[in-house]
Amino acid sequence: SKDVLIACGVAAAISAGFNAPIAGIIFAHEALLRRFSIGAVAPISVSSIVASAFNQYLFGSNLAFNVPTPEIELASVVPFVIIFAPLCSAAAILYMVTLRKFQSVSANSRFSFNSLILFTAIVGGTIGTFIPEVLGLGGTQINQIINAAFSIEFLLIILFGKILMTSMCIGFGFFGGVFGPALFIGAALGGLLSGLLFQIGLPADYISIISVASMAAVGSSVIGAPITVVLIVVELTGSYEFGLMALLS
């Protein structure tokens, strides 16, 4: 059926884009079909596995995120992960509200589609010249955030910059998805919050753990597929410890 074919394409995209074939299969069922169907499992699984195989053949099978091994008890981080989860939900809501606001402005605008595209390109190019970190999918930047490469002030800038840029680009007519930017926004928020904890004397290991947990929280809030996001975290980091933190958040 048409729905299964669409789900196959989405599963392949998730699998190849994130090198996460299992997450691609689960996402297609959890977010698109909204059910687990025996008839759909086989074609979706084949699509996801083949896409992952091509991706690994062309680009290698290295983990997307180079996460440090935690040297602290994970139990000590759990309270902060739980406390920060509502803030991640608020960030996801802000992201989606901003996106819909730009879509509303575009729909009610007197300017032509081409004019809005040109305006977006000029604004995006200008912002990207000074803050290139807010452009693109953001995989490299997420990895840098997890490894505490940015200051708190810069994380605040790229957090709101990414929300603005993604919302404007999609709202004014550019093609793109909301999931990749959601992971970036979550990681930036987690890096910001854990950076504040580090400044008051808590271990640096909190930065990577809370960044990944926040990334999962915002991502699952945006797409409504928490199981998929947890599996993506496990496949991207190769760590069950980080997967557990993602599950809690």
N, C-alpha and C positions, 0 to 999 in steps of 0.2 A: 504494500500500500504506500501511498504518498508519505504518510507520517513515518513509516519505517525507513523509507529512503532518506528523508530529511534527518532522522535520528542517526542513520549510518554516516551521513556527511558530517554531522556535528561530532559524533564520537571520533571519527577520523581526525577532525580538526583539533579536538582536545588532546588526542593521543599524540599527534605529531607536534603540535604547538608546545606542549608541556612535557613531552616524552613520558606520558602517563597513560598507558593503554587501559589499565583497569579502571582508572577514574573516568576515561572516555566512555567506557561501556556503562558504568553506573550513572553517569551524568545524562546520557541519552534516555535512560529509563526514568530516572528520578525527576529531571527537569522538563523533558519534552513529552514523552509518552505518559508520564504520571502513573505508570503501572509496570509491573514486570511480566512480560509476555514470553511464553516459550517460543512462539513463532518468530519473535523479533530478536531473541538473544543471539541466534546463529549469525544472521547477516550483520548485525551491529558488532559482534565480537570479531568477525572476519575483517570488517572495515577498520576497526580500531587497531587490531594486531598488524595488519598489512601497513597501515600508515605509520605505526611505530617502527616497524622493520625498515621501511624506506628512510625514515628520519635517522635511525641509528646507523644505517649503511652510509648515508651521505654526510652526516654531521658527527657521528660517534655516539657513544652511549654514556658519556659522562653525566653526572648529576648536575641539574640546572643550578642548584644552590650549594655553595660550599659552606656548610654550617659547622661551627666549632663544636666539639664534644663538651657537653656541660660537665663541670666539675663540682657542681653543687647538688644538694638533694632537691629533686623536683617538687617535693611536697612544700618546700618553702616558697615556691613561686605560685602555687595554686591560688592562694588568696588574692594575689594581685591580678592574676589572669581572670578570675571571676569578677573582681571589682571593675576591671577595665572593659569587660564585655559590653555593658550598657553604653559606654562611650563609643565603642566600635559600632554598635547599632545606630547611635546618633550620627556618626560619620557617614554610615551607609545611607541613612535617611536624607542627610544634607546633600549627599552626592546625587541621589535620585531626584530629589526635589529641584535641585539646580538644573539637572538635565531636562526635566519636564518643563521648567520655566523657559529655558532656551528654545525648546520645541514649540512652546506656546507663543513666544515672541516671533519665531520664524513663521508660524502659521498665520499670525495676525499682522505680519509686516507688509508694508506697501512696496518694499523693495523686491526686486526679482530674485529668483534663485541664484542666478549667476553673480548678482551683486553681493548677496550674503556669503557665497563661497569666496569671492574675492576679499571681502572684509575679514572673513575668518582666516584666510591664508596670510593676509598682511599682519593681523594681530598675532596669529600663531607663530609666524616667522620672526616677528619682533621679540616676543617673549622667549622663543626658543633660542634666539641669538644670545640672550643674557642668562637664561636658565635652561640649557639643553636637556637637563635631567627630566623635565616634564614631558618630553616628546617620546613617541614610540611606545612599545609595549611595557618597557621598564624592567625587564628581567635583570639586566646588569645592575641597575640602580637598587633593586630589591636585594640583590646579593650584597651590595655595598652597605645597605642599611642594616642587614642582619649582622654584618661584621663590623658595625659601629664606625663607618668611614665618614659620616657626616655629623656636623654640629647640630645642637638642638635648634638653633636659629634657622639654619638652612633646611632642616626637616620641616619646620613650620611653613617655610616659604614654598617648598615643593609639594607639601600636603595640599594647601589651598590652590596652588598653581595647577596641580594635576586635576583637581575637581573642576576648576574653571576651564582649563584647556579641553578636557574630554567632553564636558557638557556643551561647550560652545561648538566644538567640531561636529559632534553627533547631532546636536540640536539644529544646527544651521545647514546640515545636508551632507557632511562627509560620512563615508561609510566606516564603520568600526564597531567593535564590541564593547560591552561594559564590564566584562569579567576581568580581563587583564588589568585595566586601570583600577578596578576595585581591590585587587591584590596589592597593587602599588600603594594605594591610599591607606589600606590597612597596615602595611608594613611601615609606612612613614609615620602613622599615628602611634603604632607600637614602639618604634624607635624613639619617638619624641617622649612618650610616657616613661619608657624604661631609662632613657637618658636622664630624665629628672630624678628617677630613683637612684641612678648611679651617682649623681651629684650630691645626694644626701648620704652617701656612704654604702649603698647596697652593692653586691658583687656585679662585675661587668657581664657575667654569664646571663644575667637577667635580660640584657639587651637583645640577644639573639632569640631567646625563648619567647619573650613577650612580643617581639616583632613578628615572629612566625605565627603565634597564637592570634594576634590582632589581625594579621593578614587573612587568616582563615575566618575569623569572625565577620569581618567586613565582606569578604567574598561570599560567604554563605548567606549573609543577610541580603545581598544584592540579587543573587540568582535563585535563592530559595532551595539550595541543594546542599545541605550540610555534610551528608555522607560523602558526596563527590569531593568536596573541598578537603575533607580530612584525608581521603585517599590521595589527592593531588599533593598535599603536604608530605605525606609519607614517600611518594614516588619522587618528588622533587628534592627532598632532603636526604632520603635513604635512612631516616631515623624514626623509630617507633616512639621515642621519647617526645620528639616534636609533634608527632601525630597525636599523642595523648593530650598534649597541651592544646592542640587545635580542636580536638574533640570537646574538651572542657569549655573552651571559649565559645 
